[in-house]
Amino acid sequence: MLLSIWPKIRNKIATWRGGELPGIAVIGLVILARLNGSLQFSEWITLDTFLRLRPSEPMDERVVIVGIDEQDIQDVGTYPIPDQNIARLLRKLQTYKPRAIGLDIVRDLPVEPGHEQLVETFEDIKTLIAIEKVLPTKINPPPGFPPERIGFSDVIPDQDSKVRRSILGMYRDETRKEYVFSLALLLAKAYLGAEREKIELENGIHDHLTMRFGETELPRFLSNSGGYVGTDHFGVQVLLNFRSGRKRFRTLSVRDIETGQFNSNWIRDRIVIVGVTTPSIKDTVNTTAIKALNPPGEIYGVEFHAHATSQILSAVLDQRSLLRTWSDPWEYLWILGWGFLAIGLGRLTQSPFKNLFVVGITSFGLVGVGYVFLVWGWWIPVAPALLILVINSLLLPAFYHYDQALKSQINLRQQTIDEAFASIHNGPMQTLAYIITRIENQDLPQDELLLTLKTIKRNIWKIGEHLTEKALNQKEIILIERSIKLNQKETILIGSNLKLPLKHPIHKLFYEVSRYTLERNFTCFETLKVKALKFEDIPEQYLTIEQKRKLCHFLEEALCNVGQHAKGVTRISAIGKLNDDWYTLSVKDNGSGICSSSENRGTKQCKNLAKQLGGTFKREPLSPQGTLCELTWPLAGRNWSFAKVSYGLKTLFLKALKYIKKL
């Protein structure tokens, strides 16, 4: 059983070398590219695309933007907006009783007129939070403003200038003495810590270095989170899950506030963020994670802070998903899984068109899985897995076809060598052996010797012509099989004159080979009186053309050996028998025996054939005299049965019994 399985295993290993190893190399290269950061841009683009394609969310009414637009600046007639205008706007907003007001306008220096009014306003409005810049260029907060109500407004763009992270807290400088919070965090803290919610800011439980509101722990961004590689993760950063939809936040102008042309409930008990919302003043953040932007690819800085604030409020109060990532081992296990799936698809669909179709469907499935995971709040590595799928869909079929073509050429050469040996060994070599025997007996006339040598020459030419014709036909068949499957019109040369088509049933080929060989001019056949031939058929699906060829040569060689070496032979039997899914082909004679030195190469060929078929070969003497040459093999594809096991045990028992008798 093991012998019959081994050829299949060997073929699988050969196929692995031809197709799977290049696929594994692709996986390794993609993983190396990801480890050194070469895939960051593609993973960032994938993240932004998925965020942009999410279903629209309802407007977050808890956060209101009061934007200073171009018309407001024109009404004032100057920029920066004077302090008195800012003070009047803030006092007007305070009358509507918002929970917190965030002023996203730098006021480190007085902008007259009205500076004193603004300072008084800062002192009077206890829910007001002002801003400063901490990095990279420091901008101070308003002079004298309480430190606990100052939040930084810094953003950290990635290498492609897009912003995907929000900084919640960090040390002010390298001395690490003063820890400061962002505008968004302080606004969320003020809203959640109010009398109604009473949810305080605390350290994380699972991650002590992050922040937590109640039971909601904010997942801290790390150096290699998601598609990032070796990124500075100073302070507490989180991935920003931008709010989707066309109307993300309610936006009012300064004119709306001054004229009162809005519903006062829009501001009461809300967070109000005041900032600039005009393209003429460059206070924008680049992002492609939000669709329908004006201008495209940008949001105003005040809206960025609204997104960062809304993300915290929605996660704590609405259980909206925060963006999380897998740990590195899980990410690379995921990539490996898709990589081996790509190899498996390439192995199963070696046709380029089938492979492209299947890989296309699989790629859509991968993208769909990545999108669904992102909607659930998980950013998983889609781009590396998709890259492996695409590369292997183009690469593996080429490798498979190259490997198959190479193996076909090697097999053709080996077949030609084997057939050349068999044809020469069973034809001219047998005739030469006959001549040598006659010369040694000194009973070969000169004219007969000359005639025989001419016959040998003619036979060698015929063998050469047959092999040349066969090689040409094989090349033509290979070219034709690339487009359609044909029934191979293969032939086999028996001796020097008999050419048989291998498409015939194997038992008929065995009869033809036996009859022709037994009629050849061998000395030992002169004493032959009884010829017993019986061959059972083998269904066509269990033998290839090449296996038929080798079995016919095996039978021819076994009969030639009898005709050349079995002196005094009077009886010969050639039998092919099917027994419990095993086939036995045997040649038995009652001659004086075969010299082992003369059968060395032939025996090796027979053993190789038995190995290829997953069976066994034996050549052994019979008692009182004679020789048995026998080849036994299982029919590939037939179900295993108890009879097979019994046959194997029986063979093993007989060999053991024979060994005991010798002892």
Secondary structure in CASP SS format (residue, H / E / C, confidence):
PFRMAT SS
TARGET T0000
AUTHOR 0000-0000-0000
METHOD secondary structure of the structure
MODEL  1
M C 1.00
L H 1.00
L H 1.00
S H 1.00
I H 1.00
W H 1.00
P H 1.00
K H 1.00
I H 1.00
R H 1.00
N H 1.00
K H 1.00
I H 1.00
A H 1.00
T H 1.00
W H 1.00
R H 1.00
G H 1.00
G H 1.00
E H 1.00
L H 1.00
P H 1.00
G H 1.00
I H 1.00
A H 1.00
V H 1.00
I H 1.00
G H 1.00
L H 1.00
V H 1.00
I H 1.00
L H 1.00
A H 1.00
R H 1.00
L H 1.00
N C 1.00
G C 1.00
S C 1.00
L C 1.00
Q H 1.00
F H 1.00
S H 1.00
E H 1.00
W H 1.00
I H 1.00
T H 1.00
L H 1.00
D H 1.00
T H 1.00
F H 1.00
L H 1.00
R H 1.00
L C 1.00
R C 1.00
P C 1.00
S C 1.00
E C 1.00
P C 1.00
M C 1.00
D C 1.00
E C 1.00
R C 1.00
V E 1.00
V E 1.00
I E 1.00
V E 1.00
G E 1.00
I E 1.00
D C 1.00
E H 1.00
Q H 1.00
D H 1.00
I H 1.00
Q H 1.00
D H 1.00
V H 1.00
G C 1.00
T C 1.00
Y C 1.00
P C 1.00
I C 1.00
P C 1.00
D H 1.00
Q H 1.00
N H 1.00
I H 1.00
A H 1.00
R H 1.00
L H 1.00
L H 1.00
R H 1.00
K H 1.00
L H 1.00
Q H 1.00
T C 1.00
Y C 1.00
K C 1.00
P C 1.00
R C 1.00
A E 1.00
I E 1.00
G E 1.00
L E 1.00
D C 1.00
I C 1.00
V C 1.00
R C 1.00
D C 1.00
L C 1.00
P C 1.00
V C 1.00
E C 1.00
P C 1.00
G C 1.00
H H 1.00
E H 1.00
Q H 1.00
L H 1.00
V H 1.00
E H 1.00
T H 1.00
F H 1.00
E H 1.00
D H 1.00
I C 1.00
K C 1.00
T C 1.00
L E 1.00
I E 1.00
A E 1.00
I E 1.00
E E 1.00
K E 1.00
V C 1.00
L C 1.00
P C 1.00
T C 1.00
K C 1.00
I E 1.00
N C 1.00
P C 1.00
P C 1.00
P C 1.00
G C 1.00
F C 1.00
P C 1.00
P H 1.00
E H 1.00
R H 1.00
I E 1.00
G E 1.00
F E 1.00
S C 1.00
D C 1.00
V C 1.00
I C 1.00
P C 1.00
D C 1.00
Q C 1.00
D C 1.00
S C 1.00
K C 1.00
V C 1.00
R C 1.00
R E 1.00
S E 1.00
I E 1.00
L E 1.00
G E 1.00
M E 1.00
Y E 1.00
R C 1.00
D C 1.00
E C 1.00
T C 1.00
R C 1.00
K C 1.00
E C 1.00
Y E 1.00
V E 1.00
F E 1.00
S E 1.00
L H 1.00
A H 1.00
L H 1.00
L H 1.00
L H 1.00
A H 1.00
K H 1.00
A H 1.00
Y H 1.00
L H 1.00
G C 1.00
A C 1.00
E C 1.00
R C 1.00
E C 1.00
K C 1.00
I C 1.00
E C 1.00
L E 1.00
E E 1.00
N E 1.00
G C 1.00
I C 1.00
H C 1.00
D C 1.00
H C 1.00
L C 1.00
T C 1.00
M E 1.00
R E 1.00
F E 1.00
G C 1.00
E C 1.00
T E 1.00
E E 1.00
L C 1.00
P C 1.00
R C 1.00
F C 1.00
L C 1.00
S C 1.00
N C 1.00
S C 1.00
G C 1.00
G C 1.00
Y C 1.00
V C 1.00
G C 1.00
T C 1.00
D C 1.00
H C 1.00
F C 1.00
G C 1.00
V E 1.00
Q E 1.00
V E 1.00
L E 1.00
L C 1.00
N C 1.00
F C 1.00
R C 1.00
S C 1.00
G C 1.00
R C 1.00
K C 1.00
R C 1.00
F C 1.00
R E 1.00
T E 1.00
L E 1.00
S E 1.00
V H 1.00
R H 1.00
D H 1.00
I H 1.00
E H 1.00
T H 1.00
G C 1.00
Q C 1.00
F C 1.00
N C 1.00
S H 1.00
N H 1.00
W H 1.00
I C 1.00
R C 1.00
D C 1.00
R C 1.00
I E 1.00
V E 1.00
I E 1.00
V E 1.00
G E 1.00
V E 1.00
T C 1.00
T C 1.00
P C 1.00
S C 1.00
I C 1.00
K C 1.00
D C 1.00
T E 1.00
V E 1.00
N E 1.00
T C 1.00
T C 1.00
A C 1.00
I C 1.00
K C 1.00
A C 1.00
L C 1.00
N C 1.00
P C 1.00
P C 1.00
G C 1.00
E E 1.00
I E 1.00
Y E 1.00
G H 1.00
V H 1.00
E H 1.00
F H 1.00
H H 1.00
A H 1.00
H H 1.00
A H 1.00
T H 1.00
S H 1.00
Q H 1.00
I H 1.00
L H 1.00
S H 1.00
A H 1.00
V H 1.00
L H 1.00
D H 1.00
Q C 1.00
R C 1.00
S C 1.00
L C 1.00
L C 1.00
R E 1.00
T E 1.00
W C 1.00
S C 1.00
D H 1.00
P H 1.00
W H 1.00
E H 1.00
Y H 1.00
L H 1.00
W H 1.00
I H 1.00
L H 1.00
G H 1.00
W H 1.00
G H 1.00
F H 1.00
L H 1.00
A H 1.00
I H 1.00
G H 1.00
L H 1.00
G H 1.00
R H 1.00
L H 1.00
T C 1.00
Q C 1.00
S C 1.00
P H 1.00
F H 1.00
K H 1.00
N H 1.00
L H 1.00
F H 1.00
V H 1.00
V H 1.00
G H 1.00
I H 1.00
T H 1.00
S H 1.00
F H 1.00
G H 1.00
L H 1.00
V H 1.00
G H 1.00
V H 1.00
G H 1.00
Y H 1.00
V H 1.00
F H 1.00
L H 1.00
V H 1.00
W C 1.00
G C 1.00
W E 1.00
W E 1.00
I C 1.00
P C 1.00
V H 1.00
A H 1.00
P H 1.00
A H 1.00
L H 1.00
L H 1.00
I H 1.00
L H 1.00
V H 1.00
I H 1.00
N H 1.00
S H 1.00
L H 1.00
L H 1.00
L H 1.00
P H 1.00
A H 1.00
F H 1.00
Y H 1.00
H H 1.00
Y H 1.00
D H 1.00
Q H 1.00
A H 1.00
L H 1.00
K H 1.00
S H 1.00
Q H 1.00
I H 1.00
N H 1.00
L H 1.00
R H 1.00
Q H 1.00
Q H 1.00
T H 1.00
I H 1.00
D H 1.00
E H 1.00
A H 1.00
F H 1.00
A H 1.00
S H 1.00
I H 1.00
H H 1.00
N H 1.00
G C 1.00
P H 1.00
M H 1.00
Q H 1.00
T H 1.00
L H 1.00
A H 1.00
Y H 1.00
I H 1.00
I H 1.00
T H 1.00
R H 1.00
I H 1.00
E H 1.00
N C 1.00
Q C 1.00
D C 1.00
L C 1.00
P C 1.00
Q H 1.00
D H 1.00
E H 1.00
L H 1.00
L H 1.00
L H 1.00
T H 1.00
L H 1.00
K H 1.00
T H 1.00
I H 1.00
K H 1.00
R H 1.00
N H 1.00
I H 1.00
W H 1.00
K H 1.00
I H 1.00
G H 1.00
E H 1.00
H H 1.00
L H 1.00
T H 1.00
E H 1.00
K H 1.00
A H 1.00
L H 1.00
N H 1.00
Q H 1.00
K H 1.00
E H 1.00
I H 1.00
I H 1.00
L H 1.00
I H 1.00
E H 1.00
R C 1.00
S C 1.00
I C 1.00
K C 1.00
L C 1.00
N C 1.00
Q C 1.00
K C 1.00
E C 1.00
T E 1.00
I E 1.00
L E 1.00
I E 1.00
G C 1.00
S C 1.00
N C 1.00
L E 1.00
K E 1.00
L E 1.00
P E 1.00
L C 1.00
K C 1.00
H C 1.00
P C 1.00
I H 1.00
H H 1.00
K H 1.00
L H 1.00
F H 1.00
Y H 1.00
E H 1.00
V H 1.00
S H 1.00
R H 1.00
Y H 1.00
T H 1.00
L H 1.00
E C 1.00
R C 1.00
N C 1.00
F C 1.00
T H 1.00
C H 1.00
F H 1.00
E H 1.00
T H 1.00
L C 1.00
K C 1.00
V E 1.00
K E 1.00
A E 1.00
L E 1.00
K E 1.00
F E 1.00
E C 1.00
D C 1.00
I C 1.00
P C 1.00
E H 1.00
Q H 1.00
Y H 1.00
L C 1.00
T C 1.00
I H 1.00
E H 1.00
Q H 1.00
K H 1.00
R H 1.00
K H 1.00
L H 1.00
C H 1.00
H H 1.00
F H 1.00
L H 1.00
E H 1.00
E H 1.00
A H 1.00
L H 1.00
C H 1.00
N H 1.00
V H 1.00
G H 1.00
Q H 1.00
H H 1.00
A C 1.00
K C 1.00
G C 1.00
V C 1.00
T C 1.00
R E 1.00
I E 1.00
S E 1.00
A E 1.00
I E 1.00
G E 1.00
K E 1.00
L E 1.00
N E 1.00
D C 1.00
D C 1.00
W E 1.00
Y E 1.00
T E 1.00
L E 1.00
S E 1.00
V E 1.00
K E 1.00
D E 1.00
N C 1.00
G C 1.00
S C 1.00
G C 1.00
I C 1.00
C C 1.00
S H 1.00
S H 1.00
S H 1.00
E H 1.00
N H 1.00
R H 1.00
G H 1.00
T H 1.00
K H 1.00
Q H 1.00
C H 1.00
K H 1.00
N H 1.00
L H 1.00
A H 1.00
K H 1.00
Q H 1.00
L H 1.00
G C 1.00
G C 1.00
T E 1.00
F E 1.00
K E 1.00
R E 1.00
E E 1.00
P E 1.00
L C 1.00
S C 1.00
P C 1.00
Q C 1.00
G C 1.00
T E 1.00
L E 1.00
C E 1.00
E E 1.00
L E 1.00
T E 1.00
W E 1.00
P E 1.00
L C 1.00
A C 1.00
G C 1.00
R C 1.00
N C 1.00
W C 1.00
S C 1.00
F H 1.00
A H 1.00
K H 1.00
V H 1.00
S H 1.00
Y H 1.00
G H 1.00
L H 1.00
K H 1.00
T H 1.00
L H 1.00
F H 1.00
L H 1.00
K H 1.00
A H 1.00
L H 1.00
K H 1.00
Y H 1.00
I H 1.00
K H 1.00
K H 1.00
L C 1.00
END
